[in-house]
Amino acid sequence: MALDAIADIQQELRRSRDNLGCSLKGLRHNQSARAGELTVLRKTAAGLVRSEIGTPAQERGMMLGMSLLPGHRRRIREGSRRLDRIFDRHSVYVREFDVDYAATAEGAFDFLLIELPLHTSLRLRPTNDAIDPVLGRMAEGMLGWLAAPELYDPLEADELGARLMLQLQAAHAMVRRPRARVRLSPAQVDRAKQMLMSIEFEGLRLEDVARAVDMPRNTFFRCFRETTGMSPYQWLLAERMEQCRLLLRLTDLPLVDIAMACGFSDQSHFTRMFKRAQGLSPGRWRRGT
């Protein structure tokens, strides 16, 4: 076979695989989104799937995978390690990117994958067999966001990443140290709340607020939650909902105007979040008051 033909075949094979070495053919879900410093992905395939996965060693971080289905089998060759594993629901595995990786995958699968950046300080323990039901429930609760991340507030996505990092640190860190409880000062709480509520900070990210109070992002998230009993996004959403209820009850403003006044991107975003919080659409809630 001519060298040009071989090169074309090799290029086509590369295009048919993602950057984790998985064949794109037959994937039912192939989703990804950013959550703070983490990249979160979902890969699923149904039926009697058999596929080969492989990536060479590369300068990249590490990844934790969470199986959302039982019964998937994988024969893994990772550097010098050889594993033959059948995954349970909420089984986890840790994959290092700095060694050659290859695997034969058999059976339907549904994996949520959490990729840590190369220069993060968190290092995860290698694991041959572990189950994390807490992380599993978190993963299943994220599937709606992962399917349509553009419908969610950027601050909410950042908080998903912070929550994941806290669980990874608690359950899967290479070295776990006792963590002192740290609370924000009243001035820091006031500054954070002012930024969260201000219309000047449209598209606000968790890192923006953390920088304003001179703290790392994940530390600020944990300290805000310990100080107020709510995460920054939960606090912001509660404040917005209170404003919305007042305007619905006391004024005849159209829903679109209430949405804009309370910091929602549009009326559909407002309706979706109000219904999630109250169990009713804004119009039905207003008619019932």
NORZI-V746622 format. One record per backbone hydrogen bond with DSSP energy under -0.5 kcal/mol. CO is the residue of the C=O (numbers start at 1). NH is the residue of the N-H. Records with the same first field share a line. If there is no record, write none. Layout:
CO = NH + NH
This chain:
2 = 6
3 = 7
4 = 8
5 = 9
6 = 10
7 = 11
8 = 12
9 = 13
10 = 14
11 = 15
12 = 16
14 = 17
16 = 24
18 = 21
21 = 54
22 = 18
24 = 27
29 = 44
31 = 42
33 = 40
35 = 38
38 = 35 + 40
39 = 115
40 = 33
41 = 113
42 = 31
43 = 111
44 = 28 + 29
45 = 109
47 = 49
49 = 107
51 = 105
53 = 103
55 = 101
58 = 60
61 = 97
62 = 116
63 = 95
64 = 114
65 = 93
66 = 112
67 = 90
72 = 87
73 = 106
74 = 76 + 85
75 = 104
76 = 83
77 = 79 + 102
78 = 81
81 = 78
83 = 76
85 = 74 + 87
87 = 71
88 = 91
90 = 132
91 = 67
92 = 130
93 = 65
95 = 63
97 = 58
100 = 79
101 = 55
102 = 77
103 = 53 + 105
104 = 75
105 = 51
106 = 73
109 = 45
110 = 68
111 = 43 + 113
112 = 66
113 = 41 + 115
114 = 64 + 116
115 = 39
116 = 62
117 = 120
123 = 174
127 = 94
130 = 92
132 = 136
133 = 137
134 = 138
135 = 139
136 = 140
137 = 141
138 = 142
139 = 142
140 = 143
142 = 146
143 = 147
144 = 148
148 = 151
149 = 152
153 = 156 + 157
154 = 158
155 = 159
156 = 160
157 = 161
158 = 162
159 = 163
160 = 164
161 = 165
162 = 166
163 = 167
164 = 168
165 = 169
166 = 170
167 = 171
168 = 172
169 = 173
172 = 125
175 = 177
178 = 180
185 = 189
186 = 190
187 = 191
188 = 192
189 = 193
190 = 194
191 = 195
192 = 196
193 = 197
194 = 198
198 = 201
201 = 204
205 = 208 + 209
206 = 210
207 = 211
208 = 212
209 = 213
210 = 215
211 = 214
216 = 220
217 = 221
218 = 222
219 = 223
220 = 224
221 = 225
222 = 226
223 = 184 + 227
224 = 228
225 = 229
231 = 235
232 = 236
233 = 237
234 = 238
235 = 239
236 = 240
237 = 241
238 = 242
239 = 243
240 = 244
241 = 245
242 = 246
243 = 247
244 = 248
245 = 249
246 = 250
247 = 251
254 = 258
255 = 259
256 = 260
257 = 261
258 = 262
259 = 264
260 = 263
266 = 270
267 = 271
268 = 272
269 = 273
270 = 274
271 = 275
272 = 276
273 = 277
274 = 278
275 = 279
281 = 285
282 = 286
283 = 287
284 = 288
285 = 289
286 = 289
